[in-house]
Amino acid sequence: MVGVVLIAVQVGWKAYLLSHFYFRQDDFQLMDHALSSGFNLRYLFTIGPEQLAPAGRAVTWLLVRISLYDWTLVSTMTIVLLAAASVAMLRLLLLLFGRRVGILVPLTIFGFTPLTLPGLSFWTTTLLWLPLQLTMILAVSSHIRYVRSGSFGHAIAAAAWLGAGMLFNEIGALVPLLVFALTSAYPASGHWRRSAGEVLRRYRRAWAMYGALAAGYLVVFFVRLPTSVQQPASPPSPSSVLTFASTMLRVGFLPAAMGGPWHWLVHGRDYAYAAETPVLTQVSWVLGVLIIAASVRYRRHALRAWAILAGWILLADLLPVVVSRLTELPAAQVGADLHYVADSAPVLAVCVGLAFWPVIGEEQPYRMARPRVLPLAITTLTLVGSFVLGSFWSGAAYVSETSSMVTRSYIAQARVALARARPGTVIVTTDTPSDVIFARFLGSAAQTSRVLAPLAPKASRTRFITAPRGVIRDLMIFNNEGVLRPALVVGVTSARPDGNTGCWPLRSDPTRIPLTASLFDFGWVVEIRYSGPATTVQVRFGTEASQARLPAGRHDVYVPVTGEGSVIVVRRLTAGPPACISSLIVGLMEPAKPTAPGS
């Protein structure tokens, strides 16, 4: 009953945290790819920033078609998976240790550890570590039932869960090694190497099945790897690897395992890395060493549990990042990013349990008599209470130091603006604000035509364009708040025409129109104020030229050009009566500023 209450409290706490988060950065690229792709093998087995994760891509493809950018829907799915993983963990602990009060300690660690906090605020990563956690726990549980009962049906169930985990996260291919390590270490007595050989022979059918699954996944992974935009690469230097590993353990994993890091370094607005907190971080190192030493002193095979945990962190969390991320970001920054170790939470919880309590059927589990009940209970409650308080502190600090309000408001405003836009509205696409999507990393996926266009009602005939050309009435553009505003060309204007006509003549011979300043080589938009008959005009800027059709009458005409200089050269390409250019502007498209509050 207490375990159920603990699960309810941690699910409620994480639901509160989720209410403060929202989609961010890579999430939009992931959803854009899902929207623009059919449900086929090519889409499912694309290797992207979220790794080879066909099941995660399938979930994304479905969710964006049910309700795009619906954080409530995504949060509901996340909460269901969190609850399922916690219930599965409780069942695993009961299976390993039986009904004892002590299992509440690893259950508390699993449910409340801040290891998963940053990952929880980043949906792309949640799709990786959370299903992996659930399938990992269920696979271990099924395998234990197979070992104890001898029924091969449980091994088949374990294989099914292992396969499901691989479909969500490539690290799932390492879970069979974790299962083997746990099976060979507990409850076996004697030398670990001898026990491993015996376990390998006794359950060879299961290992062959698990190994075939992992091998099949790895074959698919390496076949598809050349199609990925991100390729494995050697780290910049040995020092960068040491910096990364040191930061991951000192600043990231170990303090978070103790309820830290208590303070965060905010990246942008909506994400944060673990920060070193004076005194508390150092105390966590000392406390970690003391806990390990105490377990080894009293528990006969405690060292095996810590070796399994260390092996998992090395193989699943450290090595994959070394060959994929250290060439892109500073090593210390990557090491402080806790989402890379979020998958280790169930391994940490189980290994803490194994380091202190015997599994069912284990003989002579302790080296010496355990301490008296009262001192042991006081010490345990103090440590667990400090962990829980630290976890709540770290969670509250993360919520207070980060904010997804900018992105949430931007998407909400844009949704309303597109719903209210007149039918046939033409919108100039631009980069979304960097707080929403950082164009430097995500390129064209950061364009409003990719992020916001799917929000437009299908019957609205709203159209996004990269650069305006010709006569476009009521041209619009999104500002940084997600509000649709009239689009203006802001830049350098033409000089005043000579004479009293107030007009630069448009004729078959070139007319040079000087600008009030010189512009560098770039892609610009020329807005021409024109009056006269219908004709076709050539606009030259520097060495580049562009054409546009001018309808009869008085119009503002847009012509995209690429070039540099301080003179625009125009000439008409068709014969006809005289025409006039009263002025022009060369610049970039920007939203008009509101003239009054709420306008």
C-alpha positions in Angstrom: 0.0 0.0 0.0 2.8 2.4 0.9 4.4 1.6 -2.5 1.2 2.5 -4.3 1.1 5.8 -2.4 4.7 6.6 -3.3 3.9 5.9 -7.0 0.8 8.2 -6.8 2.9 11.0 -5.2 5.7 10.8 -7.7 3.3 10.7 -10.7 1.5 13.7 -9.3 4.8 15.6 -8.8 5.9 14.8 -12.4 2.5 15.9 -13.7 3.0 19.2 -12.0 6.4 19.5 -13.6 5.1 18.6 -17.0 2.5 21.4 -16.7 5.4 23.9 -16.7 7.1 22.4 -19.8 6.4 22.5 -23.5 7.7 21.4 -26.8 11.2 22.8 -27.6 13.8 22.9 -30.4 14.2 19.3 -31.8 10.6 18.5 -31.0 9.4 20.7 -33.8 11.8 19.1 -36.3 10.6 15.7 -35.2 7.0 16.7 -35.7 7.7 18.4 -39.0 9.3 15.3 -40.3 6.3 13.2 -39.2 3.8 15.7 -40.9 5.7 15.7 -44.2 6.2 11.9 -44.4 4.1 9.0 -45.1 3.8 6.1 -42.7 6.4 3.9 -44.4 9.6 2.0 -43.6 11.8 4.8 -45.0 10.3 7.3 -42.5 10.3 4.8 -39.6 13.9 3.8 -40.0 15.4 7.2 -40.6 18.2 7.9 -38.2 17.9 11.4 -36.9 18.8 13.4 -33.7 16.5 11.1 -31.9 18.5 8.0 -33.0 17.1 5.0 -34.8 13.8 4.8 -33.0 11.0 3.5 -35.3 8.5 3.1 -32.5 9.0 6.7 -31.3 8.6 7.9 -34.9 5.4 5.9 -35.2 4.0 7.5 -32.0 5.0 11.0 -33.2 3.3 10.3 -36.6 0.1 9.4 -34.9 0.0 12.2 -32.3 0.6 15.0 -34.7 -2.3 13.8 -36.7 -4.6 13.6 -33.7 -3.7 17.0 -32.4 -0.6 19.1 -33.5 1.4 20.8 -30.7 -0.9 19.4 -28.1 1.2 19.4 -24.9 -1.8 18.1 -22.8 -2.0 15.0 -25.1 1.7 14.4 -24.9 1.8 15.0 -21.1 -1.1 12.5 -20.6 0.8 9.8 -22.6 4.0 10.6 -20.6 2.1 10.4 -17.2 0.6 7.0 -18.2 4.1 5.7 -19.1 5.6 7.1 -15.9 2.9 5.3 -13.9 3.3 2.1 -15.8 7.1 2.2 -15.3 6.7 2.8 -11.6 4.2 -0.1 -11.2 6.5 -2.3 -13.1 9.4 -1.3 -10.9 7.4 -2.1 -7.8 6.6 -5.5 -9.2 10.2 -6.1 -10.1 11.4 -5.2 -6.6 8.8 -7.6 -5.1 10.0 -10.3 -7.4 13.6 -9.8 -6.5 13.4 -9.1 -2.8 10.0 -10.2 -1.7 7.7 -8.2 0.6 10.1 -6.2 2.8 10.0 -2.5 3.8 13.5 -2.1 2.3 12.2 -2.1 -1.3 10.6 1.3 -0.7 14.1 2.8 -0.8 14.9 1.8 -4.4 11.3 2.5 -5.4 11.7 6.0 -4.0 15.0 6.5 -5.8 13.5 5.4 -9.1 10.4 7.6 -8.8 11.9 10.8 -7.5 15.5 10.9 -8.9 16.2 14.2 -10.7 18.2 12.2 -13.3 15.1 12.3 -15.5 14.2 16.0 -14.9 15.8 17.7 -18.0 14.7 14.7 -20.1 11.2 15.1 -18.9 11.1 18.7 -20.2 12.3 17.6 -23.7 9.8 15.4 -25.5 12.2 14.1 -28.1 14.3 12.6 -25.4 11.4 11.5 -23.3 10.4 9.3 -26.3 13.8 7.6 -26.0 14.4 7.0 -22.3 10.9 6.5 -20.8 9.8 3.6 -23.1 13.2 2.1 -22.7 12.9 2.3 -18.9 9.5 0.5 -19.0 10.6 -2.2 -21.4 13.9 -2.7 -19.6 12.1 -3.3 -16.3 9.5 -5.7 -17.9 12.2 -7.6 -19.7 14.2 -8.2 -16.5 11.0 -9.2 -14.7 10.1 -11.7 -17.4 13.6 -13.2 -17.5 13.6 -13.7 -13.7 10.3 -15.5 -14.0 11.8 -17.7 -16.7 14.9 -18.5 -14.5 12.8 -19.4 -11.5 10.0 -21.3 -13.3 11.9 -22.8 -16.2 8.9 -21.8 -18.5 10.3 -20.7 -21.8 7.2 -18.6 -22.4 8.6 -16.1 -19.9 11.8 -15.9 -21.9 9.8 -15.2 -25.1 8.0 -12.4 -23.2 11.4 -11.0 -22.1 12.5 -11.1 -25.7 9.4 -9.3 -26.8 10.1 -6.5 -24.3 13.7 -6.4 -25.3 12.7 -6.0 -28.9 10.2 -3.2 -28.0 12.9 -1.4 -26.1 15.2 -1.5 -29.2 12.5 0.0 -31.3 12.4 3.0 -29.0 16.1 3.5 -28.3 19.3 2.0 -29.8 20.6 1.6 -26.2 18.0 -1.2 -25.9 20.5 -3.4 -27.7 22.6 -3.3 -24.5 19.8 -4.5 -22.2 20.5 -8.2 -22.9 23.9 -7.6 -21.4 22.3 -6.0 -18.3 20.0 -9.0 -18.0 22.9 -11.4 -18.3 24.9 -9.5 -15.7 22.1 -9.5 -13.2 21.3 -13.2 -13.7 24.9 -14.2 -13.3 25.5 -12.0 -10.2 22.4 -12.8 -8.1 21.5 -15.0 -6.3 24.5 -17.1 -7.4 27.2 -17.8 -4.8 30.9 -18.3 -5.4 33.0 -16.7 -8.0 31.2 -14.4 -10.4 33.1 -15.8 -13.5 32.2 -19.4 -12.7 28.6 -18.4 -12.1 28.5 -16.5 -15.4 29.7 -19.6 -17.3 27.0 -21.8 -15.6 24.3 -19.2 -16.4 25.4 -19.0 -20.0 25.1 -22.7 -20.5 21.9 -23.3 -18.5 19.9 -20.6 -20.3 21.6 -20.7 -23.7 18.3 -20.8 -25.6 17.3 -17.5 -24.0 20.7 -15.9 -24.6 20.6 -17.0 -28.2 17.2 -15.5 -28.7 18.1 -12.2 -27.0 21.4 -12.0 -28.8 19.7 -12.6 -32.2 17.4 -9.7 -31.5 20.2 -7.4 -30.6 22.3 -8.5 -33.6 19.4 -8.0 -35.9 18.8 -4.5 -34.6 22.5 -3.6 -34.9 22.5 -4.9 -38.6 19.6 -2.6 -39.4 21.3 0.3 -37.5 24.6 0.0 -39.4 22.8 -0.4 -42.7 20.9 2.8 -42.1 23.7 4.7 -40.5 25.2 6.1 -43.7 21.8 7.9 -44.3 22.1 9.8 -41.1 23.2 13.5 -41.2 25.1 12.8 -37.9 27.9 10.3 -38.3 30.1 8.8 -35.6 33.3 10.8 -35.1 36.4 10.6 -33.0 36.4 13.0 -30.0 38.5 16.1 -30.5 41.0 15.0 -27.9 41.5 12.7 -24.9 41.2 15.6 -22.6 37.7 16.3 -23.9 36.7 12.7 -23.1 38.1 13.0 -19.6 36.3 16.4 -19.1 33.0 14.9 -20.3 33.3 11.7 -18.2 34.4 13.7 -15.1 31.5 16.2 -15.5 28.9 13.5 -16.1 29.9 11.7 -12.9 30.9 14.6 -10.6 28.3 17.2 -11.6 25.6 15.1 -13.2 25.0 11.5 -12.2 26.3 11.3 -8.6 24.7 14.4 -7.3 21.4 13.6 -9.0 21.5 10.1 -7.5 21.6 11.9 -4.1 18.7 14.2 -4.9 20.8 17.0 -6.6 22.0 18.9 -8.4 20.0 21.5 -6.5 21.0 24.2 -8.9 20.9 24.5 -12.7 22.7 26.3 -15.5 19.9 27.6 -17.8 20.4 27.1 -21.5 18.3 29.5 -23.5 15.0 29.8 -21.5 13.5 26.3 -21.4 16.3 23.9 -20.6 19.0 23.6 -18.0 22.1 21.6 -17.2 23.3 20.3 -13.8 25.4 22.9 -12.0 27.9 22.4 -9.3 26.5 23.6 -6.0 29.2 24.5 -3.5 29.3 22.2 -0.5 26.3 20.1 -1.5 28.0 18.7 -4.6 31.1 17.8 -2.7 29.0 16.3 0.2 27.3 14.1 -2.4 30.7 12.7 -3.5 31.7 11.8 0.0 28.2 10.4 0.8 28.3 8.3 -2.3 31.7 6.8 -1.3 30.5 6.1 2.2 27.3 4.4 1.0 29.3 2.1 -1.4 31.8 1.4 1.3 29.1 0.5 3.9 27.3 -1.8 1.4 30.6 -3.6 0.6 31.5 -4.0 4.3 28.2 -5.7 5.2 26.8 -7.2 2.0 28.7 -10.1 0.5 28.1 -9.3 -3.2 27.5 -5.6 -3.0 30.4 -4.8 -5.2 28.8 -6.7 -8.1 25.8 -4.4 -8.0 28.0 -1.3 -8.2 30.0 -2.9 -11.0 26.8 -3.5 -13.0 25.8 0.1 -12.5 29.2 1.4 -13.5 29.2 -0.8 -16.6 25.8 0.4 -17.7 26.8 4.1 -17.3 30.0 3.4 -19.3 28.4 1.4 -22.2 25.0 3.0 -22.4 25.5 6.6 -21.4 29.2 7.6 -21.8 30.5 5.8 -24.9 27.6 6.6 -27.3 27.9 10.3 -26.5 31.7 10.2 -26.9 31.4 9.1 -30.5 28.4 11.3 -31.4 28.3 14.6 -29.5 31.7 15.8 -28.4 32.5 17.2 -31.8 29.4 19.4 -31.7 29.3 20.9 -28.2 31.7 21.6 -25.3 32.6 18.5 -23.3 31.7 20.1 -20.0 28.3 21.2 -21.3 27.4 17.7 -22.6 28.6 16.1 -19.4 26.2 18.3 -17.4 23.2 17.4 -19.5 21.3 14.9 -17.4 19.1 13.6 -20.2 22.0 11.5 -21.3 21.8 9.5 -18.1 18.0 9.4 -17.7 17.9 5.8 -18.9 20.1 4.7 -15.9 17.4 5.5 -13.3 16.0 1.9 -13.1 19.5 0.4 -13.1 20.4 2.7 -10.2 17.4 1.7 -8.3 17.8 -2.0 -8.8 21.5 -1.9 -8.0 21.0 0.1 -4.8 18.6 -2.7 -3.8 21.0 -5.4 -4.7 23.8 -3.7 -2.8 21.9 -3.8 0.5 19.3 -6.6 0.4 19.5 -10.2 -0.6 17.4 -11.5 -3.4 15.0 -14.4 -2.9 17.0 -17.6 -2.6 20.3 -16.1 -1.9 22.4 -17.9 0.7 24.7 -16.1 3.2 24.1 -12.6 1.9 26.0 -10.8 4.6 29.6 -10.7 5.7 28.8 -9.7 9.3 25.9 -9.0 11.5 23.9 -6.0 10.4 23.6 -2.9 12.7 20.8 -2.7 15.2 17.4 -2.0 13.9 16.9 1.4 15.4 20.2 3.0 14.3 19.8 1.4 10.8 16.2 2.7 10.5 17.3 6.2 11.6 20.2 6.3 9.1 18.0 5.0 6.3 15.2 7.4 7.0 17.6 10.3 7.2 19.3 9.4 3.9 16.0 8.8 2.1 14.4 11.9 3.6 17.3 14.0 2.5 17.1 12.5 -1.0 13.4 13.2 -1.3 13.8 16.8 -0.1 16.7 17.3 -2.4 14.7 16.0 -5.3 11.8 18.3 -4.6 14.3 21.2 -4.2 16.0 20.3 -7.5 12.6 20.1 -9.3 11.4 23.4 -7.9 14.7 25.0 -8.9 14.3 23.7 -12.4 10.8 25.0 -12.8 11.7 28.4 -11.3 14.9 28.8 -13.4 13.5 27.7 -16.7 10.4 28.8 -18.6 8.6 27.4 -21.7 6.3 30.4 -21.7 7.9 32.1 -24.7 7.4 29.0 -26.9 4.0 28.1 -25.5 2.8 31.7 -26.1 4.3 31.9 -29.6 2.5 28.8 -30.8 -0.8 29.8 -29.1 -0.7 33.3 -30.7 0.2 31.9 -34.1 -2.7 29.3 -33.9 -5.2 32.1 -33.1 -3.7 34.4 -35.8 -4.0 31.8 -38.5 -7.5 30.9 -37.5 -8.5 34.6 -37.8 -6.6 35.3 -41.0 -8.6 36.2 -44.1 -8.9 33.5 -46.7 -6.1 33.5 -49.2 -3.7 35.4 -46.9 -0.1 35.4 -48.1 2.6 35.2 -45.4 6.3 35.7 -45.8 8.2 32.9 -44.1 11.0 33.8 -41.7 13.1 32.0 -39.1 11.1 31.4 -35.9 12.6 33.1 -32.8 15.7 31.3 -31.6 14.0 30.6 -28.3 11.6 28.4 -30.2 13.9 26.8 -32.8 17.5 27.7 -33.2 17.9 27.9 -37.0 21.7 27.5 -36.8 21.2 23.9 -35.8 17.9 23.0 -37.4 18.1 24.9 -40.7 14.9 25.0 -42.8 13.0 23.2 -40.0 13.1 26.6 -38.2 11.1 28.4 -40.9 7.6 29.6 -40.0 6.4 27.9 -43.2 7.3 24.6 -41.6 6.5 25.3 -37.9 3.3 27.3 -38.3 1.8 26.5 -41.7 0.3 23.2 -40.4 -1.8 25.2 -37.9 -3.7 27.0 -40.7 -7.2 25.8 -41.3 -7.3 23.7 -44.5 -10.1 25.8 -46.0 -8.3 29.1 -45.4 -6.0 28.8 -48.5 -3.3 30.5 -46.5 0.0 30.5 -48.4 3.6 30.9 -47.2 6.2 32.3 -49.6 10.0 32.7 -49.2 10.2 36.1 -50.9 7.4 38.2 -52.4 7.2 38.8 -56.1 4.8 41.0 -58.0 1.8 42.7 -56.6 0.6 41.2 -53.3 -2.1 42.9 -51.4 -2.1 42.7 -47.6 1.2 40.8 -47.4 1.6 39.5 -43.8 4.5 38.2 -41.7 4.8 36.8 -38.1 6.5 38.8 -35.5 8.5 37.3 -32.6 5.4 36.9 -30.5 3.6 34.8 -33.0 1.3 37.6 -34.1 0.5 38.2 -37.8 1.5 41.8 -38.8 1.6 43.6 -42.2 4.9 42.9 -43.9 7.1 45.9 -44.6 10.3 46.2 -46.6 12.8 47.9 -44.2 16.1 49.1 -45.5 17.6 51.7 -47.8 15.4 54.0 -49.9 16.0 55.6 -53.3 17.3 59.1 -53.7 14.8 61.8 -54.7 14.2 61.9 -58.5 15.7 64.9 -60.5 13.3 67.6 -61.8 9.7 68.3 -61.0 8.1 65.1 -62.2 8.8 63.2 -58.9 9.4 60.2 -61.1 12.1 57.9 -62.3 11.2 57.0 -65.9 10.7 53.3 -66.7 11.8 52.8 -70.4 13.6 50.3 -72.6 16.9 52.1 -71.9 18.4 51.4 -68.4 17.5 53.9 -65.7 19.9 54.1 -62.8 18.2 54.8 -59.4 20.8 55.7 -56.7 20.2 54.6 -53.1 20.8 56.6 -50.0 23.4 54.0 -48.8 25.4 51.1 -50.0 24.3 47.5 -49.3 26.5 44.4 -49.0 26.0 41.2 -51.0 22.8 39.5 -49.8 19.4 38.4 -50.9 17.2 41.5 -50.7 13.6 42.5 -51.6 13.0 45.6 -53.7 9.6 47.3 -53.2 8.8 49.5 -56.2 6.1 52.2 -56.1 4.9 52.1 -59.7 2.3 53.8 -61.9 1.6 53.2 -65.6 0.5 50.6 -68.1 1.1 46.9 -67.7 4.6 45.9 -68.5 7.5 43.6 -67.6 10.5 45.1 -65.7 14.1 44.0 -65.2 15.7 45.0 -62.0 19.5 44.8 -61.7 21.4 45.1 -58.5 25.2 44.7 -58.8 25.7 41.9 -61.3 22.5 40.0 -60.6 19.1 40.7 -62.4 15.5 39.7 -61.7 12.2 40.2 -63.6 8.7 41.0 -62.5 5.4 41.7 -64.3 3.8 45.1 -63.5 0.0 45.4 -63.9 -1.6 48.5 -65.1 -2.3 51.2 -62.6 -0.7 52.3 -59.3 0.8 49.5 -57.3 3.5 48.5 -54.9 5.5 45.7 -56.6 7.9 43.3 -54.9 11.0 42.0 -56.7 13.5 39.7 -55.0 17.1 40.4 -55.9 20.6 39.2 -54.8 23.5 41.7 -55.1 25.4 44.6 -53.6 26.0 48.2 -54.2 24.3 51.6 -54.1 22.5 51.7 -57.4 19.4 49.9 -58.7 19.1 49.7 -62.5 15.7 49.2 -64.0 14.4 48.9 -67.6 11.2 47.8 -69.2 11.3 44.7 -71.4 8.0 45.4 -73.3 7.0 48.3 -75.5 4.2 50.7 -74.4 3.3 54.2 -73.1 5.5 55.9 -70.5 5.6 54.5 -67.0 6.9 55.9 -63.7 8.7 54.7 -60.6 8.1 57.3 -57.8 10.3 55.5 -55.2 11.7 52.2 -54.1 13.1 50.5 -51.0 15.7 47.8 -50.9 15.8 45.8 -47.7 14.4 42.8 -45.8 10.8 41.9 -44.8 9.9 42.9 -41.3 6.6 43.0 -39.4 5.0 46.4 -38.9 5.0 47.5 -35.3 1.6 47.9 -33.6 0.3 51.4 -33.7 -1.7 51.0 -30.6 -2.0 48.4 -27.7 -3.6 45.3 -29.0 -3.5 46.3 -32.7 
